Amino acid sequence: MNKIIVFLFTVFVCISATAEPLTGKTTLSGKITDKADGGPLTGVNVYLPELSEGTTTDENGTYKINNLPCKKVQVQISYLGHQTIVRTIDLSKVSTMNFIMQESNATINEVVVTGLTGQSLMKDSPTPISIVNTEQLHATSSTNIIDALSHQPGISQITTGSGISKPVIRGLGFNRVVVVNDGVRQEGNQWGGEHGIEIDPQSISSAEILKGPASLMYGSDAMAGVIIFHGEPILAQNTMQANVSSEYQTNNGLFDYSVDFKGNQNGLVWNGRWSDKMAHDYKDKYDQYVLGSQFRERAAEGLIGVNKSWGYSHVLLSYYHLTPGITEGERGYSHSYYDKELPFQQVHHYKAVSDNSFYIGDGTLSATFAYQQNRRQEFEDSPSVPGLDLMLHTVNYNIKYLFPESNGWKFATGANGMYQRLLNKGDEFLIPAYQLFDIGIFGTSTYQAGNWTLSGGIRYDNRHLHSFALADRFEKLSRNFSGLTGSIGAVYALQKDMNVRLNLSRGFRAPNLSELASNGVHDGTVEYELGNSKLNPEYSWQIDAGWDYTSPIISSQLSLFTNFIDNFIFTHKLENIKTEGYDTYQYVQGNARLMGGEFSIDLHPLEPLHFQNSFSYVNSIQLHQPKESKYLPFTPAPRWDSDLRYDFIRDGKTFNNTYLSISMECDLRQNHFYAADNTETATPSYTLFNLAAGTDIRNKGKKLASIYLTCNNIFDKAYQSHLSRLKYITSTPDNGHPGIYNMGRNIGIKVLVPVNF
């Protein structure tokens, strides 16, 4: 480990010594108007992603950003109901730039995303990316942050009741999806089927979903893809703002509120937030109230730092606390309240992040370091004494240098990884204590010439894992895993608004400790789990092909993929074997093939009308297996989503962005399931209908409040999602419907109030 630290320090010193620090500062200002009438637009977002700087236009449509570095940057201009504009500006030559925005509801590729070599346009990515912006998150009624993303094409969720969700990308979930929050990998005992993502939804302003192997940038575990969560953007200089939000949902009595206060005074930036959420047991038509599905969530965070012409440096501290119940199959005609009731879990997640970016010459050096502590406890017999008690310590590091662009070429290089240590602090055991250290070294490049955009790179990863013996429960284990990964892709612009893309990528995932060495009762999954110390790493080859077209009245995208995975790891139910009274599951391996894709079309034939449709499909099989073992477990059913929206008022004086929408989600029958030893069963099709409405209230061009109304599952449909773990609850009630059903009709109201100083 010491050698690795010395290496990283040497790289840092070499880069710093060979490049001149950027000197000089400038200002960017201008005016933004509406193409329709030439009038000024108020509240337009002007954002420079690379610099983490931005502002909004005033009542005259003007903007101004001070103390900017004299270098080339991308400027993103976005405004609800208008086509996003992205321009590259050389700030050493340009200080004034005006923009004219065109109304459009169609999805546009002019969005800045996280690319292989820094920030890039979504249309230039050879692999599909989904964007969930701030307005979409605000208008969505959900119980957690993954639930809010689950209607994107190709995205699903494995659920344990209403409070716990794990992301699934193109049929792959669990530790095959990397989640990035606050600039670092979220690490929190996420190997369990009922272990959710410990992130406060109120702290998220947008999300990027990268589909397909992303091991090149994020190392082991990014086999399926990556979800990148972005926090609140930095305010414009010499401004302060507070925000208050609250939500209520009828089905589970969910109530939450969040308060934050942020500001920027001459480059000194800060942000503080407190959030609180509670929900009692949810209800459906067959089960009535599902006991043990209640949860309580609290979160706090604070950020302080500086934004200067030489770069920025931010320090963030956060705390997250979740207390979910454990559902064991009991139903009732009355719900438990917000108090903790046995059995339940308790999760504490602490995080400290140092995020830094330095402009060196025309290049950019970024360095991010973090410490995370995650403590997961399960309480069965006593509300104060846990049985299972796991404490995970993680140190993350990420150093990256983006070279100056030259003749259409961009290069980036860096190293990232983590150190982990897990301690068992309870008197029950599922996995042994362990230590882990890994490092990945990578180089990436992109090239643009004419209608072509080429990108790719190569990476080497090494992970060492050592677990400790414990009596007759666990044996000492020491394994080393390494892998060489890479990707190469191309995007070709057939015409201005039409692109085709192709990408080949190699993925790598080392087995986690639970897969290697589990030996105990997992109360959250109601199973006895056995690891397999002889597991080998997973390797994948994936081919992506795509086509997209955008215009002011229509946008359409087709994405197809084939993914071959060697040594695919999953749990197999052992036939007629019970251990300590529980069904026994063993981790095993096989070779897998996944094929499928997503198709979406967004129609905007009339200015106020917006009709969006998407279809997602994945076929996941094990090669050379008998029929009952042919299909991979937890494969999402084919899904068709439609949303019809009508904007009644846009750019009104009192009411703004006033809309009404009706949406449909149709999940087809899932006949492709892992049938060996009755591990899974088929799931019937179902169709859900939802209503939503919202509006902004403003005065003199300033937003006073935003109000959102939703009604999910309008007709109170009783259904079971194929990816619901509660579908397999063994306790069968008198109603004759085995397994627990998903949430019934749920009405929600959400209010957001900004306070400007």
Secondary structure, DSSP 8 states (H G I E B T S, - for coil): -HHHHHHHHHHHHHHHHHS-B---EEEEEEEEEETTT--B-SS-EEEEGGGTEEEE--TTSEEEEEEEESSEEEEEEE-TTB--EEEEEETTT--B--EEE-B--S--S--EEEETTEEEEGGG-SS-EEEE-HHHHHH---SSHHHHHTTSTTEEEEEETTTEEEEEETTB-GGGEEEEETTEE--SSTTSTT------GGG--EEEEEES--HHHH-TTTTSEEEEEE------TTEEEEEEEEEEESSS--EEEEEEEEEEETTEEEEEEEEEEEE---EETTTEEETT--EEEEEEEEEEEEEETTEEEEEEEEEEEEEEB---S-EESS---SS--SSEEEEEEEEEEEEEEEEETTEEEEEEEEEEEEEEEEESS-SSS-SEEEEEEEEEEEEEEE---BTTEEEEEEEEEEEEEEEE-SSB-SS--EEEEEEEEEEEEEEEETTEEEEEEEEEEEEEEEE--BTTTB--EEEEEEEEEEEEEEEEEEETTEEEEEEEEEEEE---HHHHH-EEEETTTTEEEE--TT---EEEEEEEEEEEEE-SSEEEEEEEEEEEEEEEEEEEEEEEEEETTEEEEEEEEEEEEEEEEEEEEEE-SSTTEEEEEEEEEEEEEETT--GGGSB-SS----EEEEEEEEEEESS-SSEEEEEEEEEEEEE--B-----GGGS---B--EEEEEEEEEEEEEETTEEEEEEEEEEESTT------TTBGGGG-S---TTS--S------EEEEEEEEEEE-
